[in-house]
Amino acid sequence: MRKIVGFVGLLGLCACQSAPMATGQTPQASTPQVQAPQLPSSMDFSDPTLNLEITTVAPGLRYVLGRNVSSNTIVLDTAAGAVIIDTSRPPASKAHFDLLQAAGVTKASHVILTHGHGDHTGGVVLWKGIGAKVVAQESFGEFLGYQRMLAGFFGRRNAAQFQFAGGGGAVAGSAPVQQGPAANVLGIVPDITFRDTLDMDVGGVKLQLFHTPGETPDHLTVWVPSLKAAFVGDNFYESFPNMYTLRGTRPRWPLEYIASLEKVLALEPEIVIPSHGPAIVGKENVRAQFTKMRDAIVFVHEAVLKGMNAGKDVHTLMAEIKLPPELDVGEGYGKISWSVRGIYESYVGWFSGDPATMFPEGRDSVSGSLVKLAGGPKAIANEAMLLIRQGKLVEALHLTSIGLEGAPGDKDVLRARVAAFEGLVKASTNRNELGWLNQGLAEAKRGLQ
């Protein structure tokens, strides 16, 4: 691929390089594989508007690599104007738009939204301003309504998970709602929608759109036959998929993910550009990565069903189910254990079978008694510190949760909690897990103040 503005991209993601391609030439399978994301030792708070680049993948096809949970902005040039696929999130969307305008993208025919998450829809109004019509799957409007209905909830959850307020000390409740996934849900009314498939001819370039649910129910994939290029939104990135996201969402059905990945595989693409991370180039490279991802999801799904039918509880399965080495796709964003629980509870709900969990009184209703039986909050804190020294950081965190429920604001318990969080932050290699750990650490430190 040919860089035309050279800087570093998202979280160490690296677009592989090769010599420029002649017109009509398709990428070869010998193109080196893209590097897996290298997570930083602490949350990446980098400004998503800085250090941007445009990468040319093939004649008439380029993209701006998104940074810090901002989607890519993909540009397909046609005689009728550019087709834009996804638009990133504010304020990155304006920086992407300005960079592409400076590179000559001054007329847009269509904006195709792979789905309705706010990190993909932030720049719609900018592209509409230079002539673009908006294209989305027909469930798009209903999905935006769902996000709008829970805008306050998602605003707080996203501020914590992605640390939008600018650091580990971000307060989830203090972040403006427009920073959550409900960003830009007002006023986006697609000009063109479809149910299953849509064929388009834009300035002589043929496009096919397919409904490919997975990350969201309104998710679509764009296929350009002349380039043998597929644009797959968030149904593929360099990690096990976020089949359950900690910020919360509707169930993401594994069988839909599998079917959508197989639909892309059947196209035999030679270029795939996801909406997060660099392009994947080369037919065999694409096939290998998509087949591995599909098989990883199949493995986890079947293991959950087998365990459920054998009578195993969800926490046992969360601990037991691991991908075999040949299917290890990484857990830098999604995590196997979260997906296991997401699949389990999506199929059968939250009730564990323990009658105590049927009632509104939760664990906190007896935490005061537990703290008293343990000998008081100091004893809880001492035991938590002992667990930390033994490397049992999660167990220590559980104990401090009980301690603070039974003795709210206790400084000894809070100090132990800070120590547990600091150890977990240092050990974490997952982007979303790290956001919540930093949030918990910040809250514990505020309690000490």
C-alpha positions in Angstrom: 0.0 0.0 0.0 1.1 3.5 -0.7 1.2 6.1 2.1 0.4 9.7 1.1 0.4 11.2 4.5 2.6 9.4 6.9 2.0 9.2 10.6 1.2 6.5 13.2 -2.3 5.0 13.4 -4.5 3.5 16.1 -3.0 1.7 19.1 0.1 0.5 17.1 -2.1 -0.9 14.3 0.2 -1.0 11.2 -1.0 -1.1 7.6 1.4 -3.3 5.6 3.2 -1.7 2.7 4.0 -2.8 -0.8 4.8 -1.2 -4.1 2.1 0.9 -5.8 -0.3 -1.1 -8.0 -1.0 -0.4 -11.6 -4.5 0.3 -12.7 -6.6 -2.8 -12.8 -4.0 -4.8 -10.9 -5.3 -6.7 -7.8 -3.3 -7.3 -4.6 -1.4 -10.6 -4.4 -1.7 -13.1 -1.6 2.0 -12.6 -0.8 1.2 -9.3 0.9 2.5 -9.6 4.5 -0.1 -10.0 7.2 -1.2 -7.0 9.2 0.3 -6.8 12.7 -1.9 -7.5 15.7 -2.6 -4.5 17.9 -0.1 -3.8 20.6 -1.9 -2.5 23.6 -0.2 0.2 25.7 0.6 -0.4 29.3 -2.2 2.1 30.2 -5.2 3.5 28.4 -4.5 5.4 25.2 -5.8 8.9 25.7 -4.3 10.2 22.5 -6.3 12.9 20.6 -8.1 11.1 17.8 -7.7 14.2 15.6 -3.9 14.1 15.5 -1.4 12.0 13.6 -3.9 11.0 10.9 -2.9 9.5 7.6 -4.5 8.5 4.3 -3.7 5.1 3.0 -4.2 4.2 -0.7 -5.1 0.5 -1.1 -5.9 0.3 -4.8 -6.5 2.9 -7.6 -9.6 4.9 -6.4 -9.7 3.3 -3.0 -8.2 4.9 0.2 -9.0 5.4 3.8 -8.2 7.4 6.9 -7.2 5.1 9.7 -9.2 6.0 12.8 -7.5 6.5 16.2 -8.6 5.9 19.8 -12.0 4.1 19.2 -12.8 6.2 16.1 -13.8 4.4 13.0 -11.9 4.6 9.7 -13.3 6.8 6.9 -13.2 4.9 3.7 -13.3 6.6 0.3 -14.2 4.9 -3.0 -13.7 7.4 -5.9 -16.3 7.4 -8.8 -17.1 9.7 -11.7 -20.2 10.8 -9.8 -18.2 11.7 -6.7 -16.8 9.8 -3.7 -18.6 7.0 -1.9 -17.8 7.4 1.8 -18.1 4.3 4.0 -18.4 5.2 7.7 -17.5 8.7 9.0 -15.8 8.3 12.4 -16.9 10.0 15.6 -16.7 13.6 16.7 -14.3 15.3 16.8 -12.3 12.9 14.6 -14.9 13.0 11.9 -14.1 16.7 11.2 -10.4 16.0 11.1 -10.9 13.1 8.7 -13.2 15.2 6.5 -10.7 18.1 6.4 -7.8 15.8 5.6 -9.7 14.2 2.7 -10.9 17.6 1.4 -7.3 18.7 1.3 -6.5 15.5 -0.7 -9.1 16.4 -3.3 -12.3 14.7 -2.0 -14.6 17.7 -2.6 -17.7 16.0 -3.9 -19.5 13.0 -2.3 -22.3 11.0 -3.9 -23.2 8.7 -1.0 -22.4 7.9 2.6 -22.8 4.3 3.4 -23.1 3.5 7.1 -22.1 0.0 8.1 -24.2 0.4 11.2 -25.6 3.0 13.6 -22.9 3.3 16.3 -21.9 6.8 17.1 -18.2 6.2 16.2 -19.3 5.6 12.6 -21.9 8.3 12.1 -20.2 11.4 13.5 -19.4 13.0 10.1 -22.7 12.4 8.3 -23.7 16.0 8.2 -20.3 17.1 6.8 -20.6 14.7 3.8 -24.2 15.5 3.3 -23.0 19.1 3.0 -21.1 18.3 -0.2 -23.9 16.3 -1.8 -23.9 12.8 -0.3 -27.0 10.7 0.1 -27.1 8.4 3.2 -27.5 4.7 2.7 -28.2 2.2 5.5 -29.9 -1.1 6.2 -33.6 -0.7 7.0 -33.1 -1.5 10.8 -30.9 1.5 11.1 -33.6 3.9 12.3 -35.0 1.4 14.8 -31.5 0.8 16.2 -30.9 4.6 16.6 -34.1 4.8 18.5 -33.0 2.1 20.8 -29.8 4.0 21.5 -31.6 7.3 22.0 -34.0 5.6 24.4 -31.0 4.6 26.6 -28.9 7.7 25.9 -28.2 8.5 29.5 -27.2 4.9 30.4 -25.0 4.5 27.4 -23.4 8.0 27.9 -22.2 7.0 31.4 -21.2 3.5 30.4 -19.2 4.7 27.4 -17.4 7.4 29.3 -16.2 4.7 31.7 -15.3 2.0 29.2 -13.5 4.3 26.7 -12.4 7.0 29.2 -13.8 9.7 27.0 -13.3 12.5 29.5 -9.5 12.4 29.1 -7.9 10.0 31.5 -8.2 7.3 34.1 -9.8 9.8 36.4 -12.8 10.2 34.1 -16.1 10.2 35.9 -18.6 8.2 33.9 -21.6 10.2 35.1 -19.9 13.5 34.3 -19.4 12.8 30.6 -21.9 14.5 28.2 -24.4 12.1 26.7 -23.3 13.1 23.2 -20.0 11.2 23.8 -21.8 7.9 24.1 -23.1 5.6 21.4 -26.2 7.8 21.1 -24.1 10.5 19.6 -25.6 11.8 16.4 -28.7 9.6 16.6 -30.9 12.7 16.1 -31.3 13.9 12.6 -29.8 11.0 10.6 -32.5 9.9 8.3 -31.2 7.6 5.5 -32.1 8.6 1.9 -31.8 4.9 0.8 -32.5 1.8 2.8 -32.8 -1.9 2.0 -33.7 -5.2 3.7 -31.4 -8.0 2.5 -29.4 -6.8 -0.6 -29.0 -3.6 -2.6 -27.3 -3.2 -6.0 -25.9 0.3 -6.8 -24.2 1.8 -9.8 -22.4 5.0 -8.8 -20.6 6.8 -11.6 -20.0 3.5 -13.4 -18.8 1.7 -10.3 -21.0 -1.2 -9.2 -21.6 -1.9 -5.5 -23.5 -4.6 -3.7 -24.7 -4.2 -0.2 -25.6 -7.1 2.0 -27.3 -7.2 5.4 -24.7 -8.9 7.7 -25.9 -8.7 11.3 -23.4 -9.3 14.0 -22.0 -6.3 15.9 -25.5 -4.7 15.5 -28.8 -5.8 14.0 -28.6 -3.2 11.3 -25.0 -4.1 10.2 -24.2 -4.2 6.5 -21.3 -5.2 4.3 -20.3 -3.4 1.1 -18.8 -5.4 -1.9 -17.1 -3.8 -4.9 -16.7 -6.6 -7.5 -14.3 -4.6 -9.7 -11.8 -4.3 -6.9 -12.8 -7.6 -5.2 -13.0 -5.5 -2.1 -15.3 -5.9 0.9 -16.0 -3.3 3.6 -17.1 -5.2 6.7 -17.7 -2.6 9.4 -17.2 -4.0 12.9 -17.9 -7.6 12.1 -14.1 -8.1 11.9 -11.2 -6.6 13.8 -8.0 -8.0 15.3 -9.4 -9.6 18.4 -12.1 -12.0 19.3 -15.3 -10.1 18.7 -17.0 -8.2 21.4 -20.0 -10.6 21.5 -20.7 -9.2 24.9 -19.6 -5.6 25.5 -19.2 -4.4 29.1 -21.0 -1.2 28.4 -24.1 -3.2 27.6 -26.1 -3.8 24.4 -28.7 -6.1 23.0 -27.6 -9.8 22.5 -25.1 -10.2 19.7 -26.0 -13.6 18.3 -23.0 -15.9 17.5 -24.9 -17.6 14.7 -25.4 -14.3 13.0 -21.7 -13.4 13.3 -20.9 -16.8 11.8 -23.3 -16.5 8.9 -22.1 -13.0 8.1 -18.4 -14.0 8.1 -19.3 -16.9 5.8 -21.2 -14.5 3.4 -17.9 -12.4 3.1 -15.8 -15.6 2.6 -18.1 -16.7 -0.2 -17.3 -13.5 -2.1 -13.6 -14.5 -2.1 -12.4 -10.9 -1.6 -8.8 -9.8 -2.2 -9.1 -6.7 -0.2 -11.0 -6.3 3.1 -11.1 -3.0 4.9 -12.7 -3.2 8.4 -13.9 0.0 10.1 -11.3 -0.3 12.8 -7.7 -1.2 12.0 -5.8 -1.5 8.7 -6.8 -3.1 5.5 -6.2 -6.8 4.9 -4.8 -7.5 1.4 -4.4 -10.7 -0.5 -7.0 -13.4 -1.2 -5.3 -16.1 0.9 -4.6 -13.7 3.7 -8.2 -12.6 3.8 -9.4 -16.2 3.7 -7.1 -17.3 6.4 -8.0 -14.5 8.8 -11.8 -14.7 8.2 -11.8 -18.5 8.4 -9.9 -18.4 11.7 -12.3 -15.9 13.2 -15.3 -17.8 12.1 -14.0 -21.1 13.5 -13.1 -19.4 16.8 -16.6 -18.2 17.2 -18.0 -21.6 16.2 -15.7 -23.3 18.8 -16.8 -21.0 21.7 -20.5 -21.2 20.8 -20.4 -25.0 20.7 -18.4 -25.2 23.9 -21.0 -23.1 25.7 -23.9 -25.2 24.4 -22.1 -28.4 25.4 -21.4 -27.1 28.9 -24.9 -25.8 29.4 -26.4 -29.2 28.4 -24.0 -30.9 30.7 -25.3 -28.8 33.6 -22.3 -26.5 34.1 -22.9 -23.1 35.5 -21.9 -19.9 33.7 -18.9 -19.1 35.9 -17.5 -22.5 35.5 -17.8 -22.2 31.7 -16.2 -18.7 31.8 -13.2 -20.1 33.5 -13.0 -23.3 31.5 -13.5 -22.3 27.8 -10.3 -21.4 26.0 -9.5 -21.3 22.3 -7.0 -23.9 21.1 -3.7 -22.3 19.9 -4.6 -22.7 16.2 -7.8 -20.6 16.7 -6.2 -18.0 19.0 -7.3 -14.6 17.5 -6.3 -12.5 20.5 -8.4 -10.8 23.2 -7.3 -7.2 22.9 -10.9 -6.0 22.5 -13.5 -8.7 22.9 -12.8 -11.4 25.6 -13.7 -15.1 25.5 -15.1 -15.2 29.1 -17.4 -12.3 28.5 -18.6 -13.9 25.3 -19.2 -17.2 27.1 -21.5 -15.4 29.6 -23.1 -13.3 26.9 -24.0 -16.5 24.9 -25.2 -18.4 28.0 -27.5 -15.6 29.2 -28.7 -14.6 25.8 -30.0 -18.1 25.4 -31.5 -18.7 28.9 -31.5 -15.4 30.8 -29.9 -14.3 34.1 -31.4 -16.8 36.7 -28.6 -19.0 38.0 -30.9 -21.6 39.6 -30.0 -20.4 43.1 -33.4 -19.4 44.7 -31.7 -16.5 46.6 -31.2 -14.7 43.3 -35.0 -14.5 42.6 -35.4 -11.7 45.1 -34.6 -8.0 44.8 -32.3 -8.1 47.9 -28.8 -8.7 46.6 -25.5 -9.5 48.1 -25.2 -6.0 49.6 -28.1 -6.8 51.8 -25.9 -9.1 53.9 -22.5 -7.5 53.3 -22.7 -5.7 56.7 -23.2 -9.0 58.4 -20.3 -10.5 56.5 -18.0 -7.6 57.5 -19.1 -8.0 61.1 -18.5 -11.7 61.1 -15.0 -11.2 59.5 -14.0 -8.9 62.4 -14.7 -5.6 60.8 -13.5 -3.7 57.8 -9.9 -3.7 58.9 -9.9 -7.5 58.9 -11.4 -7.4 55.4 -8.7 -5.0 54.2 -5.9 -7.2 55.8 -7.3 -10.3 54.1 -7.5 -8.5 50.8 -3.9 -7.4 51.1 -2.9 -10.9 51.8 -4.7 -12.1 48.7 -2.9 -9.4 46.7 0.5 -10.6 47.9 -0.5 -14.1 46.8 -1.3 -12.8 43.3 -5.1 -13.3 43.8 -6.1 -9.8 42.6 -9.6 -10.6 41.4 -10.4 -12.3 44.7 -9.1 -9.3 46.6 -11.3 -7.0 44.4 -14.3 -9.2 45.3 -13.5 -8.9 49.0 -13.1 -5.2 48.9 -16.5 -4.9 47.1 -18.1 -6.7 50.0 -16.1 -4.6 52.5 -17.3 -1.3 51.0 -20.9 -2.6 50.8 -20.8 -3.4 54.5 -18.6 -0.4 55.6 -19.1 2.3 53.0 -16.1 4.7 52.7 -13.7 2.7 54.9 -10.2 3.9 54.2 -8.4 0.6 54.9 -10.7 -1.2 52.5 -10.3 1.5 49.9 -6.5 1.3 50.1 -6.7 -2.4 49.6 -9.0 -1.8 46.7 -6.6 0.7 45.1 -3.8 -1.9 45.4 -6.0 -4.6 43.7 -6.9 -2.2 40.9 -3.3 -1.1 40.3 -2.2 -4.8 40.0 -5.0 -5.6 37.6 -4.4 -2.5 35.5 -0.7 -3.4 35.1 -1.7 -7.0 34.0 -4.5 -6.1 31.6 -4.1 -6.5 27.9 -7.7 -5.8 26.9 -8.8 -2.4 25.8 -12.3 -2.5 27.3 -11.3 -4.2 30.5 -8.6 -1.6 31.0 -11.2 1.2 30.7 -13.3 -0.2 33.5 -10.3 -1.0 35.7 -9.1 2.6 35.3 -12.6 3.8 36.1 -12.7 1.7 39.3 -9.2 2.8 40.3 -10.2 6.5 39.9 -13.3 6.0 42.0 -11.4 4.2 44.8 -8.8 7.0 44.8 -11.5 9.6 45.0 -13.0 7.8 48.0 -9.6 8.1 49.8 -9.6 11.8 49.2 
